[in-house]
Every structure is written in C-alpha cells, then in structure tokens.
C-alpha cells in the first residue's frame, strides 16, 4: 500500500488553492484536485529545454523561458548552454519560484539559483512583446506552459499561439532563433500557422509508452513567405 500524499505547502491563486505534495520522494503540484506537474513525468520538459538550446552557436546566447514549473526545462536548457549564457524565466506565481529554490531544488541541482538565470514574476507575453518592439531579440524562446497550442485553433486572439502572437514571437527572435513549445498532442493547424509566418517546423514525441506529449521546434527563417496575391 502506498503512503498517503503529504502536503508540504499551499498557496491561494486566482484559480484556487495550489498545493505542493510529496510521497516517497515523488512531488506533485496540484491545483484544486487537478495535478499540474509530477516530478516523475518530466521527459517532455527535459527534451524541450535540451532540443531548444543544444544547437545554439552564439557564445553568449540570450534565452527566454515561459513557465518555471518544477524547473526541469530550465535545468535541461542550462545543461546545454555555455557559461556565458543568460536565461530569463517568466513565471506568474512567486510561490512556484520559492518551491523551486526550496523543497524542489534538489530535483534540478538548484537550477533556479544558477548565476546565469534571472527569474521575473511576469506574464511571458509581456516580455515577448517588449523584445519584438525593441529589436533586442532572443536566441531562443521556450514556452513550457501548462496549456498547449490547441485552444488557439478556435481563438484568433490567443496570447501565445494565434497567428498574430506567433508573428510577434518571430520578431522577438534573432535571425535563426528557435521557438520551442510544449503541447499535449500534435497540432497540424499550429504547424500551418508557424510555416505561414516564416518558421521551419520540427515535431517530436519524446519517449516510449506512458504519457507522451509533443515538443515543437520552430526555427526563424531569414525571409518570410511571400503573401499570395489576391485575385
């Protein structure tokens, strides 16, 4: 018989109480009764951080990560970035940051306190917009958000994955920059939007068996596709 879950901490959010729980060295972050994250189900997060950063050639790359979670995506990114890299992590909830620097720190070898990392309590959409408007681009933007891309297929104003939002993200990337995205399952409409605004697209499903989510890598092309002439 498994041991019961132990609640380590709890915080109130706009969506209700959020709890950090532990059982036999396994951790979960729970919103109401819905499990947002599980420390033993981190394969896709690790693949996202690694694949987005492992082929960056810049000696001082500048990376933006949206969503800290338990820190696995951040840890994987750091493991594939040079010592002179700088990583900005946008997280909405300060409690999650405290957990990653406290109870969850050992899971990621203290990724949240790495000297290359700056964590800001802000919507990552704001940081993308500022970079797009200022021209100071990122070498990679990694979106590890707990909701994937599919909602944007019916929401033309989606803040991250609508065509307008993706165009803004493209402008926030340097030439050849990488957009890495986690989502639940493959999304052909999302892929079409990416290609139409000037990204090449690669889709993978890391692992074998069990829960398998999807990782998208989209590379900013030098030129955007030509718009079709209206007849």
C-alpha positions in Angstrom: 0.0 0.0 0.0 1.4 3.4 -1.0 2.0 6.0 1.6 -0.5 9.0 1.6 0.5 12.2 -0.1 1.9 14.8 2.4 1.1 18.5 1.7 4.3 20.5 2.1 2.9 23.9 1.3 -0.2 25.6 -0.1 -0.9 29.0 -1.7 -4.0 30.7 -2.9 -4.2 31.7 -6.5 -6.8 33.3 -8.8 -7.7 29.8 -9.9 -8.0 28.4 -6.4 -5.6 26.7 -3.9 -2.4 25.4 -5.3 -0.5 22.7 -3.3 2.9 21.1 -3.2 2.7 17.5 -2.2 5.3 14.7 -1.7 5.1 10.9 -1.4 8.2 8.6 -1.4 10.4 11.3 -3.0 7.8 12.0 -5.7 6.4 15.5 -5.9 3.3 17.0 -7.5 1.9 20.5 -7.8 -1.8 20.3 -7.6 -4.5 22.9 -8.4 -7.7 22.0 -6.6 -7.7 18.3 -7.4 -6.0 18.6 -10.8 -2.3 17.6 -11.0 -0.4 20.3 -12.9 3.0 18.7 -12.6 4.6 15.5 -11.4 8.3 15.2 -10.7 8.5 11.7 -12.2 6.8 12.7 -15.5 9.4 15.1 -16.8 10.6 13.5 -20.0 9.0 16.1 -22.4 10.1 19.1 -20.3 13.7 17.9 -20.4 13.5 17.2 -24.2 12.1 20.7 -24.7 14.9 22.5 -22.9 17.6 20.4 -24.4 16.4 20.5 -28.0 15.8 24.2 -28.0 19.3 25.0 -26.7 21.7 22.3 -27.8 22.4 23.7 -31.3 22.7 27.4 -30.5 26.0 28.6 -31.8 26.2 32.0 -30.1 28.9 32.3 -27.5 26.7 34.4 -25.2 23.2 33.3 -26.0 20.2 35.1 -24.6 17.2 32.7 -23.8 13.7 33.3 -22.6 11.7 30.6 -20.9 8.0 31.0 -20.2 6.9 28.9 -17.2 9.2 27.7 -14.5 7.2 24.6 -13.4 9.4 22.3 -11.3 12.5 23.6 -13.1 13.2 20.6 -15.4 13.0 22.6 -18.7 15.3 25.2 -17.2 17.8 22.6 -15.9 17.9 20.9 -19.4 18.4 24.3 -21.1 21.3 25.2 -18.7 23.0 21.9 -19.3 23.2 22.7 -23.0 24.1 26.4 -22.7 27.6 27.9 -22.3 28.8 29.5 -19.1 28.3 33.0 -20.6 24.6 32.4 -21.5 21.8 34.4 -19.9 18.4 33.0 -19.2 15.3 34.9 -18.3 12.5 32.9 -16.8 9.0 34.4 -16.7 6.8 32.8 -14.0 3.4 34.1 -12.9 3.4 32.7 -9.4 6.1 33.6 -6.8 5.2 30.6 -4.7 6.4 28.3 -7.5 9.7 30.1 -7.6 10.1 29.7 -3.8 9.4 25.9 -4.2 12.0 25.6 -6.9 14.5 27.3 -4.7 13.5 25.3 -1.7 11.7 22.0 -1.5 12.2 21.2 -5.2 15.8 22.5 -5.6 17.5 19.1 -5.4 15.4 17.8 -8.3 17.2 20.1 -10.7 20.5 20.6 -9.0 19.5 24.1 -8.0 18.6 25.3 -11.5 16.6 28.3 -10.2 19.6 29.7 -8.4 22.1 29.3 -11.2 24.0 32.6 -11.7 23.0 32.6 -15.4 19.3 32.7 -14.5 17.1 35.7 -13.8 13.5 34.9 -12.8 10.8 37.6 -13.1 7.3 37.4 -11.9 5.5 38.4 -15.1 3.5 37.1 -18.0 6.0 35.9 -20.6 3.7 37.5 -23.3 4.8 40.9 -22.0 8.5 40.1 -22.3 8.0 38.8 -25.9 6.1 42.0 -26.8 8.9 44.2 -25.4 11.6 42.3 -27.3 9.6 42.4 -30.5 9.1 46.1 -30.3 12.7 47.0 -29.2 14.5 44.8 -31.6 16.6 43.2 -28.8 15.9 39.6 -29.7 16.4 36.2 -28.0 18.4 33.3 -29.4 15.6 31.0 -28.2 12.2 31.4 -26.7 10.9 28.3 -24.9 7.2 28.1 -23.9 6.6 25.4 -21.2 3.1 26.4 -20.3 0.6 24.1 -18.7 -1.9 24.7 -21.5 -0.8 23.7 -25.0 -1.4 25.1 -28.5 -4.9 23.7 -29.4 -7.0 26.5 -27.9 -5.6 28.9 -30.4 -7.2 26.9 -33.2 -10.6 28.4 -32.2 -9.3 31.6 -30.5 -7.9 34.1 -33.0 -6.7 36.3 -30.2 -4.8 33.6 -28.2 -1.9 35.4 -26.5 0.7 32.8 -27.5 -0.3 30.6 -30.4 -2.6 32.7 -32.6 -1.1 33.9 -35.9 -0.7 37.4 -34.5 1.0 36.2 -31.3 3.4 33.9 -33.3 4.3 36.8 -35.6 5.2 38.8 -32.5 7.3 36.0 -31.2 9.1 35.7 -34.5 10.0 39.4 -34.3 11.3 38.8 -30.8 13.8 36.2 -32.0 17.2 36.8 -33.6 17.7 35.5 -37.2 17.8 31.7 -37.0 16.4 31.9 -33.5 14.5 28.9 -32.1 10.9 28.7 -30.7 10.4 25.7 -28.5 6.8 24.7 -27.5 5.3 22.0 -25.3 1.8 20.8 -26.1 -0.4 17.8 -25.4 -0.6 16.3 -28.8 0.4 17.1 -32.4 -1.4 20.1 -33.8 -1.4 20.5 -37.6 -3.2 23.9 -37.6 -0.5 25.2 -35.3 2.2 23.9 -37.7 0.5 25.7 -40.6 0.4 29.0 -38.8 4.1 28.7 -38.0 5.1 28.0 -41.6 2.9 30.8 -42.9 4.7 33.4 -40.9 8.3 32.2 -41.6 9.3 29.3 -39.4 10.5 25.9 -40.3 8.9 23.2 -38.1 10.0 20.1 -36.4 7.7 17.9 -34.2 8.8 15.1 -31.9 7.1 12.9 -29.2 9.9 12.0 -26.7 9.9 8.6 -25.1 8.1 5.4 -25.5 4.9 4.3 -23.8 3.1 6.0 -21.0 2.1 9.7 -21.2 3.8 11.2 -24.2 3.4 14.8 -25.1 4.6 16.8 -28.1 7.6 19.1 -28.5 7.7 21.6 -31.3 10.9 23.3 -32.5 10.4 26.2 -34.9 13.3 28.0 -36.5 13.0 31.5 -37.6 13.8 31.7 -41.3 15.7 34.6 -42.8 12.9 35.6 -45.2 9.2 35.3 -44.6 7.0 33.5 -47.1 5.5 35.8 -49.8 1.9 36.6 -49.5 -0.3 35.3 -52.2 -1.8 37.9 -54.5 -5.5 38.5 -54.2 -7.4 37.7 -57.4 
